[in-house]
């Protein structure tokens, strides 16, 4: 990999080139001063953005002479292998990653999970677990209702037990509802 010139030299070179073009345009009469300064500013900004993008990519790849000082390069100067996380994983220490507006840092306070996102049936983007089988051993003989909706599997045991207590009466749940709402049982 080619060693980059120091950042200051690159910025100075970009400025000098843009300034020379500005002076030439004014001297030849092909541009007025206002247009020349505008063109120079645009050229400088484009060069600086190109430089930042190039150095950012090299920094993530561990290139020498980068803005991050080759943070990902081994002491031997060799690039570290790229670790793929398409199926998720755990980052156990600080690691930088590219973002749309710069560079992010993860794992700086300890291990962090990487989880792939997928589009769910309701249209939301999120993390999904693999489908699983659930076995319920009903040792109490209670009625168990099982249903499934967009949010997953729902096992209704408690609701059925409460509904039975209310219907039978003569228990704390039924008594509480009767006294709270001033109700009396039919036929009582």
KEMINU-468353 format. One record per residue (C-alpha): residue number from 1; residue in one letter; y negated, x, z. Coordinates in nm, 4 decimals. Example, Ala and Ser with C-alpha at 12.3 -4.5 7.8 and 13.67 -1.06 7.14 Angstrom:
<rec><seq>1</seq><type>a</type><c2>0.4500</c2><c1>1.2300</c1><c3>0.7800</c3></rec>
<rec><seq>2</seq><type>s</type><c2>0.1060</c2><c1>1.3670</c1><c3>0.7140</c3></rec>
This chain:
<rec><seq>1</seq><type>x</type><c2>0.0000</c2><c1>0.0000</c1><c3>0.0000</c3></rec>
<rec><seq>2</seq><type>x</type><c2>-0.3408</c2><c1>0.1385</c1><c3>-0.0933</c3></rec>
<rec><seq>3</seq><type>x</type><c2>-0.5694</c2><c1>0.2300</c1><c3>0.1990</c3></rec>
<rec><seq>4</seq><type>x</type><c2>-0.8857</c2><c1>0.0209</c1><c3>0.2079</c3></rec>
<rec><seq>5</seq><type>x</type><c2>-1.2293</c2><c1>0.1785</c1><c3>0.2284</c3></rec>
<rec><seq>6</seq><type>x</type><c2>-1.4081</c2><c1>0.1102</c1><c3>0.5581</c3></rec>
<rec><seq>7</seq><type>x</type><c2>-1.5586</c2><c1>-0.2386</c1><c3>0.5720</c3></rec>
<rec><seq>8</seq><type>x</type><c2>-1.9158</c2><c1>-0.1040</c1><c3>0.5901</c3></rec>
<rec><seq>9</seq><type>x</type><c2>-1.8694</c2><c1>0.0928</c1><c3>0.2680</c3></rec>
<rec><seq>10</seq><type>x</type><c2>-1.7332</c2><c1>-0.2135</c1><c3>0.0887</c3></rec>
<rec><seq>11</seq><type>x</type><c2>-2.0232</c2><c1>-0.4354</c1><c3>0.2018</c3></rec>
<rec><seq>12</seq><type>x</type><c2>-2.2763</c2><c1>-0.1640</c1><c3>0.1063</c3></rec>
<rec><seq>13</seq><type>x</type><c2>-2.1103</c2><c1>-0.1287</c1><c3>-0.2352</c3></rec>
<rec><seq>14</seq><type>x</type><c2>-2.1299</c2><c1>-0.5047</c1><c3>-0.2926</c3></rec>
<rec><seq>15</seq><type>x</type><c2>-2.4973</c2><c1>-0.5123</c1><c3>-0.1890</c3></rec>
<rec><seq>16</seq><type>x</type><c2>-2.5846</c2><c1>-0.2150</c1><c3>-0.4124</c3></rec>
<rec><seq>17</seq><type>x</type><c2>-2.4143</c2><c1>-0.3674</c1><c3>-0.7142</c3></rec>
<rec><seq>18</seq><type>x</type><c2>-2.5844</c2><c1>-0.7057</c1><c3>-0.6607</c3></rec>
<rec><seq>19</seq><type>x</type><c2>-2.9225</c2><c1>-0.5404</c1><c3>-0.6029</c3></rec>
<rec><seq>20</seq><type>x</type><c2>-2.8872</c2><c1>-0.3309</c1><c3>-0.9217</c3></rec>
<rec><seq>21</seq><type>x</type><c2>-2.8098</c2><c1>-0.6461</c1><c3>-1.1234</c3></rec>
<rec><seq>22</seq><type>x</type><c2>-3.1133</c2><c1>-0.8197</c1><c3>-0.9722</c3></rec>
<rec><seq>23</seq><type>x</type><c2>-3.3509</c2><c1>-0.5341</c1><c3>-1.0576</c3></rec>
<rec><seq>24</seq><type>x</type><c2>-3.2074</c2><c1>-0.5067</c1><c3>-1.4120</c3></rec>
<rec><seq>25</seq><type>x</type><c2>-3.2579</c2><c1>-0.8807</c1><c3>-1.4704</c3></rec>
<rec><seq>26</seq><type>x</type><c2>-3.6200</c2><c1>-0.8628</c1><c3>-1.3568</c3></rec>
<rec><seq>27</seq><type>x</type><c2>-3.6918</c2><c1>-0.5423</c1><c3>-1.5532</c3></rec>
<rec><seq>28</seq><type>x</type><c2>-3.5459</c2><c1>-0.6828</c1><c3>-1.8755</c3></rec>
<rec><seq>29</seq><type>x</type><c2>-3.7334</c2><c1>-1.0092</c1><c3>-1.8261</c3></rec>
<rec><seq>30</seq><type>x</type><c2>-3.4135</c2><c1>-1.2157</c1><c3>-1.8427</c3></rec>
<rec><seq>31</seq><type>x</type><c2>-3.4621</c2><c1>-1.3509</c1><c3>-1.4891</c3></rec>
<rec><seq>32</seq><type>x</type><c2>-3.7580</c2><c1>-1.4274</c1><c3>-1.2682</c3></rec>
<rec><seq>33</seq><type>x</type><c2>-3.7660</c2><c1>-1.3017</c1><c3>-0.9082</c3></rec>
<rec><seq>34</seq><type>x</type><c2>-3.6545</c2><c1>-1.6341</c1><c3>-0.7600</c3></rec>
<rec><seq>35</seq><type>x</type><c2>-3.3482</c2><c1>-1.6610</c1><c3>-0.9883</c3></rec>
<rec><seq>36</seq><type>x</type><c2>-3.2660</c2><c1>-1.2931</c1><c3>-0.9354</c3></rec>
<rec><seq>37</seq><type>x</type><c2>-3.2613</c2><c1>-1.3258</c1><c3>-0.5552</c3></rec>
<rec><seq>38</seq><type>x</type><c2>-3.0544</c2><c1>-1.6451</c1><c3>-0.5808</c3></rec>
<rec><seq>39</seq><type>x</type><c2>-2.8005</c2><c1>-1.4766</c1><c3>-0.8086</c3></rec>
<rec><seq>40</seq><type>x</type><c2>-2.7879</c2><c1>-1.1729</c1><c3>-0.5804</c3></rec>
<rec><seq>41</seq><type>x</type><c2>-2.7244</c2><c1>-1.3922</c1><c3>-0.2741</c3></rec>
<rec><seq>42</seq><type>x</type><c2>-2.4498</c2><c1>-1.5856</c1><c3>-0.4528</c3></rec>
<rec><seq>43</seq><type>x</type><c2>-2.2820</c2><c1>-1.2651</c1><c3>-0.5719</c3></rec>
<rec><seq>44</seq><type>x</type><c2>-2.2988</c2><c1>-1.1135</c1><c3>-0.2221</c3></rec>
<rec><seq>45</seq><type>x</type><c2>-2.1522</c2><c1>-1.4236</c1><c3>-0.0609</c3></rec>
<rec><seq>46</seq><type>x</type><c2>-1.8705</c2><c1>-1.4374</c1><c3>-0.3177</c3></rec>
<rec><seq>47</seq><type>x</type><c2>-1.7922</c2><c1>-1.0674</c1><c3>-0.2638</c3></rec>
<rec><seq>48</seq><type>x</type><c2>-1.7958</c2><c1>-1.1051</c1><c3>0.1153</c3></rec>
<rec><seq>49</seq><type>x</type><c2>-1.5640</c2><c1>-1.4062</c1><c3>0.1002</c3></rec>
<rec><seq>50</seq><type>x</type><c2>-1.3267</c2><c1>-1.2173</c1><c3>-0.1303</c3></rec>
<rec><seq>51</seq><type>x</type><c2>-1.3321</c2><c1>-0.9193</c1><c3>0.1062</c3></rec>
<rec><seq>52</seq><type>x</type><c2>-1.2665</c2><c1>-1.1364</c1><c3>0.4124</c3></rec>
<rec><seq>53</seq><type>x</type><c2>-0.9789</c2><c1>-1.3179</c1><c3>0.2424</c3></rec>
<rec><seq>54</seq><type>x</type><c2>-0.8232</c2><c1>-0.9942</c1><c3>0.1189</c3></rec>
<rec><seq>55</seq><type>x</type><c2>-0.8520</c2><c1>-0.8254</c1><c3>0.4578</c3></rec>
<rec><seq>56</seq><type>x</type><c2>-0.7253</c2><c1>-1.1374</c1><c3>0.6382</c3></rec>
<rec><seq>57</seq><type>x</type><c2>-0.4141</c2><c1>-1.1523</c1><c3>0.4220</c3></rec>
<rec><seq>58</seq><type>x</type><c2>-0.3501</c2><c1>-0.7829</c1><c3>0.4691</c3></rec>
<rec><seq>59</seq><type>x</type><c2>-0.3991</c2><c1>-0.8211</c1><c3>0.8450</c3></rec>
<rec><seq>60</seq><type>x</type><c2>-0.1361</c2><c1>-1.0924</c1><c3>0.8600</c3></rec>
<rec><seq>61</seq><type>x</type><c2>0.0997</c2><c1>-0.8748</c1><c3>0.6600</c3></rec>
<rec><seq>62</seq><type>x</type><c2>0.0216</c2><c1>-0.5755</c1><c3>0.8796</c3></rec>
<rec><seq>63</seq><type>x</type><c2>-0.1623</c2><c1>-0.3727</c1><c3>0.6215</c3></rec>
<rec><seq>64</seq><type>x</type><c2>-0.3297</c2><c1>-0.0514</c1><c3>0.7368</c3></rec>
<rec><seq>65</seq><type>x</type><c2>-0.7078</c2><c1>-0.0342</c1><c3>0.7576</c3></rec>
<rec><seq>66</seq><type>x</type><c2>-0.7471</c2><c1>-0.4073</c1><c3>0.8091</c3></rec>
<rec><seq>67</seq><type>x</type><c2>-0.9937</c2><c1>-0.5928</c1><c3>1.0297</c3></rec>
<rec><seq>68</seq><type>x</type><c2>-0.7187</c2><c1>-0.6427</c1><c3>1.2886</c3></rec>
<rec><seq>69</seq><type>x</type><c2>-0.6259</c2><c1>-0.2764</c1><c3>1.2803</c3></rec>
<rec><seq>70</seq><type>x</type><c2>-0.2814</c2><c1>-0.3430</c1><c3>1.1366</c3></rec>
<rec><seq>71</seq><type>x</type><c2>-0.1854</c2><c1>-0.5519</c1><c3>1.4399</c3></rec>
<rec><seq>72</seq><type>x</type><c2>0.1453</c2><c1>-0.6422</c1><c3>1.2800</c3></rec>
<rec><seq>73</seq><type>x</type><c2>0.2340</c2><c1>-0.2962</c1><c3>1.1532</c3></rec>
<rec><seq>74</seq><type>x</type><c2>0.4853</c2><c1>-0.0853</c1><c3>1.3398</c3></rec>
<rec><seq>75</seq><type>x</type><c2>0.3724</c2><c1>0.2486</c1><c3>1.4724</c3></rec>
<rec><seq>76</seq><type>x</type><c2>0.5502</c2><c1>0.4091</c1><c3>1.1770</c3></rec>
<rec><seq>77</seq><type>x</type><c2>0.3163</c2><c1>0.2253</c1><c3>0.9397</c3></rec>
<rec><seq>78</seq><type>x</type><c2>0.5999</c2><c1>0.0122</c1><c3>0.8010</c3></rec>
<rec><seq>79</seq><type>x</type><c2>0.5519</c2><c1>-0.3625</c1><c3>0.7675</c3></rec>
<rec><seq>80</seq><type>x</type><c2>0.7455</c2><c1>-0.5810</c1><c3>1.0055</c3></rec>
<rec><seq>81</seq><type>x</type><c2>0.9869</c2><c1>-0.8318</c1><c3>0.8528</c3></rec>
<rec><seq>82</seq><type>x</type><c2>0.8545</c2><c1>-1.1855</c1><c3>0.8104</c3></rec>
<rec><seq>83</seq><type>x</type><c2>1.0149</c2><c1>-1.4364</c1><c3>1.0467</c3></rec>
<rec><seq>84</seq><type>x</type><c2>1.0599</c2><c1>-1.7857</c1><c3>0.8972</c3></rec>
<rec><seq>85</seq><type>x</type><c2>1.0316</c2><c1>-2.0930</c1><c3>1.1210</c3></rec>
<rec><seq>86</seq><type>x</type><c2>1.1105</c2><c1>-2.3735</c1><c3>0.8733</c3></rec>
<rec><seq>87</seq><type>x</type><c2>1.3622</c2><c1>-2.5172</c1><c3>1.1200</c3></rec>
<rec><seq>88</seq><type>x</type><c2>1.1496</c2><c1>-2.4461</c1><c3>1.4256</c3></rec>
<rec><seq>89</seq><type>x</type><c2>1.1781</c2><c1>-2.1784</c1><c3>1.6890</c3></rec>
<rec><seq>90</seq><type>x</type><c2>1.0102</c2><c1>-2.0158</c1><c3>1.9859</c3></rec>
<rec><seq>91</seq><type>x</type><c2>0.7376</c2><c1>-1.7531</c1><c3>1.9874</c3></rec>
<rec><seq>92</seq><type>x</type><c2>0.7750</c2><c1>-1.5508</c1><c3>2.3058</c3></rec>
<rec><seq>93</seq><type>x</type><c2>0.4539</c2><c1>-1.3465</c1><c3>2.2901</c3></rec>
<rec><seq>94</seq><type>x</type><c2>0.1111</c2><c1>-1.3391</c1><c3>2.1266</c3></rec>
<rec><seq>95</seq><type>x</type><c2>0.1242</c2><c1>-1.3884</c1><c3>1.7487</c3></rec>
<rec><seq>96</seq><type>x</type><c2>-0.1468</c2><c1>-1.4548</c1><c3>1.4907</c3></rec>
<rec><seq>97</seq><type>x</type><c2>-0.1074</c2><c1>-1.7020</c1><c3>1.2056</c3></rec>
<rec><seq>98</seq><type>x</type><c2>-0.3293</c2><c1>-1.8105</c1><c3>0.9140</c3></rec>
<rec><seq>99</seq><type>x</type><c2>-0.5297</c2><c1>-2.1324</c1><c3>0.9327</c3></rec>
<rec><seq>100</seq><type>x</type><c2>-0.7542</c2><c1>-2.3036</c1><c3>0.6811</c3></rec>
<rec><seq>101</seq><type>x</type><c2>-1.0640</c2><c1>-2.1689</c1><c3>0.8596</c3></rec>
<rec><seq>102</seq><type>x</type><c2>-0.9533</c2><c1>-1.8316</c1><c3>0.9917</c3></rec>
<rec><seq>103</seq><type>x</type><c2>-0.6706</c2><c1>-1.7055</c1><c3>1.2055</c3></rec>
<rec><seq>104</seq><type>x</type><c2>-0.4975</c2><c1>-1.8778</c1><c3>1.4977</c3></rec>
<rec><seq>105</seq><type>x</type><c2>-0.3309</c2><c1>-1.7254</c1><c3>1.8027</c3></rec>
<rec><seq>106</seq><type>x</type><c2>-0.0166</c2><c1>-1.8664</c1><c3>1.9618</c3></rec>
<rec><seq>107</seq><type>x</type><c2>0.2042</c2><c1>-1.7551</c1><c3>2.2478</c3></rec>
<rec><seq>108</seq><type>x</type><c2>-0.0870</c2><c1>-1.5859</c1><c3>2.4259</c3></rec>
<rec><seq>109</seq><type>x</type><c2>-0.0030</c2><c1>-1.7572</c1><c3>2.7578</c3></rec>
<rec><seq>110</seq><type>x</type><c2>0.3744</c2><c1>-1.7396</c1><c3>2.7244</c3></rec>
<rec><seq>111</seq><type>x</type><c2>0.6477</c2><c1>-1.8897</c1><c3>2.5075</c3></rec>
<rec><seq>112</seq><type>x</type><c2>0.5467</c2><c1>-2.1663</c1><c3>2.2639</c3></rec>
<rec><seq>113</seq><type>x</type><c2>0.7611</c2><c1>-2.3916</c1><c3>2.0463</c3></rec>
<rec><seq>114</seq><type>x</type><c2>0.7257</c2><c1>-2.4244</c1><c3>1.6714</c3></rec>
<rec><seq>115</seq><type>x</type><c2>0.8428</c2><c1>-2.7650</c1><c3>1.5513</c3></rec>
<rec><seq>116</seq><type>x</type><c2>0.8536</c2><c1>-2.8825</c1><c3>1.1904</c3></rec>
<rec><seq>117</seq><type>x</type><c2>0.6760</c2><c1>-3.2140</c1><c3>1.1276</c3></rec>
<rec><seq>118</seq><type>x</type><c2>0.8198</c2><c1>-3.4957</c1><c3>0.9204</c3></rec>
<rec><seq>119</seq><type>x</type><c2>0.6984</c2><c1>-3.8342</c1><c3>0.8000</c3></rec>
<rec><seq>120</seq><type>x</type><c2>0.8515</c2><c1>-4.1149</c1><c3>1.0073</c3></rec>
<rec><seq>121</seq><type>x</type><c2>0.9417</c2><c1>-4.4640</c1><c3>0.8841</c3></rec>
<rec><seq>122</seq><type>x</type><c2>0.6129</c2><c1>-4.6045</c1><c3>1.0217</c3></rec>
<rec><seq>123</seq><type>x</type><c2>0.4121</c2><c1>-4.3495</c1><c3>0.8182</c3></rec>
<rec><seq>124</seq><type>x</type><c2>0.3126</c2><c1>-4.1292</c1><c3>1.1129</c3></rec>
<rec><seq>125</seq><type>x</type><c2>0.3566</c2><c1>-3.7555</c1><c3>1.0960</c3></rec>
<rec><seq>126</seq><type>x</type><c2>0.5452</c2><c1>-3.6148</c1><c3>1.3933</c3></rec>
<rec><seq>127</seq><type>x</type><c2>0.8444</c2><c1>-3.4411</c1><c3>1.5412</c3></rec>
<rec><seq>128</seq><type>x</type><c2>1.1810</c2><c1>-3.6116</c1><c3>1.5174</c3></rec>
<rec><seq>129</seq><type>x</type><c2>1.5029</c2><c1>-3.5412</c1><c3>1.6999</c3></rec>
<rec><seq>130</seq><type>x</type><c2>1.8345</c2><c1>-3.5493</c1><c3>1.5227</c3></rec>
<rec><seq>131</seq><type>x</type><c2>2.0193</c2><c1>-3.8819</c1><c3>1.5526</c3></rec>
<rec><seq>132</seq><type>x</type><c2>2.2495</c2><c1>-3.8925</c1><c3>1.8524</c3></rec>
<rec><seq>133</seq><type>x</type><c2>2.5248</c2><c1>-4.1076</c1><c3>1.9933</c3></rec>
<rec><seq>134</seq><type>x</type><c2>2.4749</c2><c1>-4.2557</c1><c3>2.3390</c3></rec>
<rec><seq>135</seq><type>x</type><c2>2.7624</c2><c1>-4.3753</c1><c3>2.5540</c3></rec>
<rec><seq>136</seq><type>x</type><c2>2.6824</c2><c1>-4.6158</c1><c3>2.8392</c3></rec>
<rec><seq>137</seq><type>x</type><c2>2.9549</c2><c1>-4.6600</c1><c3>3.1001</c3></rec>
<rec><seq>138</seq><type>x</type><c2>2.8815</c2><c1>-4.9933</c1><c3>3.2670</c3></rec>
<rec><seq>139</seq><type>x</type><c2>3.0618</c2><c1>-4.9605</c1><c3>3.6015</c3></rec>
<rec><seq>140</seq><type>x</type><c2>2.8615</c2><c1>-5.2422</c1><c3>3.7649</c3></rec>
<rec><seq>141</seq><type>x</type><c2>2.9709</c2><c1>-5.5111</c1><c3>3.5250</c3></rec>
<rec><seq>142</seq><type>x</type><c2>2.6064</c2><c1>-5.5990</c1><c3>3.4473</c3></rec>
<rec><seq>143</seq><type>x</type><c2>2.5185</c2><c1>-5.7502</c1><c3>3.1124</c3></rec>
<rec><seq>144</seq><type>x</type><c2>2.3814</c2><c1>-5.4818</c1><c3>2.8799</c3></rec>
<rec><seq>145</seq><type>x</type><c2>2.1748</c2><c1>-5.5676</c1><c3>2.5721</c3></rec>
<rec><seq>146</seq><type>x</type><c2>2.1292</c2><c1>-5.2943</c1><c3>2.3131</c3></rec>
<rec><seq>147</seq><type>x</type><c2>1.8735</c2><c1>-5.3133</c1><c3>2.0334</c3></rec>
<rec><seq>148</seq><type>x</type><c2>1.7058</c2><c1>-5.0705</c1><c3>1.7978</c3></rec>
<rec><seq>149</seq><type>x</type><c2>1.3575</c2><c1>-5.0715</c1><c3>1.6474</c3></rec>
<rec><seq>150</seq><type>x</type><c2>1.1182</c2><c1>-4.8181</c1><c3>1.4898</c3></rec>
<rec><seq>151</seq><type>x</type><c2>1.0739</c2><c1>-4.6403</c1><c3>1.8229</c3></rec>
<rec><seq>152</seq><type>x</type><c2>1.4456</c2><c1>-4.5884</c1><c3>1.8776</c3></rec>
<rec><seq>153</seq><type>x</type><c2>1.7329</c2><c1>-4.7290</c1><c3>2.0791</c3></rec>
<rec><seq>154</seq><type>x</type><c2>1.6524</c2><c1>-4.9582</c1><c3>2.3724</c3></rec>
<rec><seq>155</seq><type>x</type><c2>1.9106</c2><c1>-5.0434</c1><c3>2.6357</c3></rec>
<rec><seq>156</seq><type>x</type><c2>1.8096</c2><c1>-5.3503</c1><c3>2.8382</c3></rec>
<rec><seq>157</seq><type>x</type><c2>1.9945</c2><c1>-5.3474</c1><c3>3.1698</c3></rec>
<rec><seq>158</seq><type>x</type><c2>1.7169</c2><c1>-5.3949</c1><c3>3.4250</c3></rec>
<rec><seq>159</seq><type>x</type><c2>1.5480</c2><c1>-5.6795</c1><c3>3.2349</c3></rec>
<rec><seq>160</seq><type>x</type><c2>1.8737</c2><c1>-5.8770</c1><c3>3.2177</c3></rec>
<rec><seq>161</seq><type>x</type><c2>1.9377</c2><c1>-5.8249</c1><c3>3.5906</c3></rec>
<rec><seq>162</seq><type>x</type><c2>1.5849</c2><c1>-5.9421</c1><c3>3.6829</c3></rec>
<rec><seq>163</seq><type>x</type><c2>1.6132</c2><c1>-6.2474</c1><c3>3.4567</c3></rec>
<rec><seq>164</seq><type>x</type><c2>1.9439</c2><c1>-6.3380</c1><c3>3.6287</c3></rec>
<rec><seq>165</seq><type>x</type><c2>1.7884</c2><c1>-6.3036</c1><c3>3.9756</c3></rec>
<rec><seq>166</seq><type>x</type><c2>1.4974</c2><c1>-6.5295</c1><c3>3.8807</c3></rec>
<rec><seq>167</seq><type>x</type><c2>1.7302</c2><c1>-6.7925</c1><c3>3.7318</c3></rec>
<rec><seq>168</seq><type>x</type><c2>1.9617</c2><c1>-6.7970</c1><c3>4.0378</c3></rec>
<rec><seq>169</seq><type>x</type><c2>1.6883</c2><c1>-6.7947</c1><c3>4.3012</c3></rec>
<rec><seq>170</seq><type>x</type><c2>1.7384</c2><c1>-6.7164</c1><c3>4.6679</c3></rec>
<rec><seq>171</seq><type>x</type><c2>1.6496</c2><c1>-6.3495</c1><c3>4.6305</c3></rec>
<rec><seq>172</seq><type>x</type><c2>1.3347</c2><c1>-6.1391</c1><c3>4.6840</c3></rec>
<rec><seq>173</seq><type>x</type><c2>1.2326</c2><c1>-6.1375</c1><c3>4.3148</c3></rec>
<rec><seq>174</seq><type>x</type><c2>1.2594</c2><c1>-6.5168</c1><c3>4.2712</c3></rec>
<rec><seq>175</seq><type>x</type><c2>1.0904</c2><c1>-6.5796</c1><c3>4.6081</c3></rec>
<rec><seq>176</seq><type>x</type><c2>0.8036</c2><c1>-6.3447</c1><c3>4.5193</c3></rec>
<rec><seq>177</seq><type>x</type><c2>0.7402</c2><c1>-6.5215</c1><c3>4.1877</c3></rec>
<rec><seq>178</seq><type>x</type><c2>0.7594</c2><c1>-6.8669</c1><c3>4.3533</c3></rec>
<rec><seq>179</seq><type>x</type><c2>0.5133</c2><c1>-6.7754</c1><c3>4.6301</c3></rec>
<rec><seq>180</seq><type>x</type><c2>0.2739</c2><c1>-6.5823</c1><c3>4.4031</c3></rec>
<rec><seq>181</seq><type>x</type><c2>0.2355</c2><c1>-6.8661</c1><c3>4.1561</c3></rec>
<rec><seq>182</seq><type>x</type><c2>0.2918</c2><c1>-7.1643</c1><c3>4.3908</c3></rec>
<rec><seq>183</seq><type>x</type><c2>0.6096</c2><c1>-7.2688</c1><c3>4.2108</c3></rec>
<rec><seq>184</seq><type>x</type><c2>0.9037</c2><c1>-7.4736</c1><c3>4.3371</c3></rec>
<rec><seq>185</seq><type>x</type><c2>1.2517</c2><c1>-7.4806</c1><c3>4.1954</c3></rec>
<rec><seq>186</seq><type>x</type><c2>1.3486</c2><c1>-7.7900</c1><c3>4.0000</c3></rec>
<rec><seq>187</seq><type>x</type><c2>1.5587</c2><c1>-8.0245</c1><c3>4.2117</c3></rec>
<rec><seq>188</seq><type>x</type><c2>1.4478</c2><c1>-7.8584</c1><c3>4.5372</c3></rec>
